[in-house]
Amino acid sequence: MEAYFEVLFFMLAGLLFYPFTMVLARLFRPSSPSPTKLENYECGVPPIGQAQVQFHPNYYLLALLFVALDVEAVFLFPWAVHLRELGLFGLVEMFIFIGIIVVGIVYAWKKKVIQWH
Amino acid sequence: MSFEQVLFIIVSLILLASALGAVFARRIMHSALLAVAAFTGVGGIYAILGSHFLAVAQVLIYIGAVAIVLLFAVMLSQQREISGSNPVRKQKLWKNWVTWAAFGVGLVMVLYFTVNLATPTASQEIPLIHTEPATSLEGLSELLFREYLVPFELVSLLLLLVVIGAVVIARKENDPQ
């Protein structure tokens, strides 16, 4: 439980950082509002259109692939910690596990999902 | 009251507030972000209860991956104006009998299981648990990679189905090649 104090500290520091810097900036900066300052920042060039555009559906597919790979990656942690005791048996079973998922990735690759088009 | 109890109450309140916010927020994007906050709260509850691996998995999968899927789904489907885009807002939930039925059933189930599990004799009669629950990562991997090896390998088949299903559905909708 004590190990989580660092996590709590980081969360609190992250939560307080934003209001702290905002209040600090408000105290020191001069106030001169103009409509240009309210525009979206697009690396210096004038922004084109709305910020809420419809994204390409391919992103969603990549996100779904990422979910599957993420679930797979989570299983690697307890396996890696315990691999010495599991021995060759553990190594083989994890390779079977990954091998089955790699079939899906190869399928997605062949269907040109990962490519940009 | 111990420190962990105080922490549990604080995290639960944040979790409940963000879950309610996810249902009642005006914009669907805020709903998605508040749902991610609720996922974080669930991870916190896991950590307080001592399931450290489950807490890490919650952060990695739900906050890392499912949150991205949620946000992408919103960004892909919303066309223009997203103020007032949460469909729940348009219904009068408290006048709908389904709301109260779901609330009642949920409450009864929570009370039943809490009372049942709190009594020491009842908890041993849960049919699914044959082994002592593992709290350490090593104990967990011993259970996962020896005793429950077949379910573990079946998970990879499930993930394979997820990948292939996603590809098939997306290809059909995009461009029939």
Interface residues (C-beta under 8 A of the other chain):
Chain A: M1 Y4 V7 Q50 Q52 Q54 F55 P57 N58 Y59 Y60 L61 A63 L64 L65 F66 V67 A68 D70 V71 E72 A73 V74 F75 F77 P78 W79 V81 H82 E85 L86 G90 E93 M94 I96 F97 I98 I100 I101 V103 G104 I105 Y107 A108 K111 V113
Chain B: E4 A47 I48 G50 F53 V56 A57 L60 I61 G64 A65 V66 I68 V69 F72 A73 M75 L76 S77 Q78 Q79 R80 I82 L137 E138 L140 S141 E142 L144 F145 R146 L149 F152 E153 V155 S156 L157 L159 L160 V162 V163 I164 A166 V167 A170 R171 E173 N174
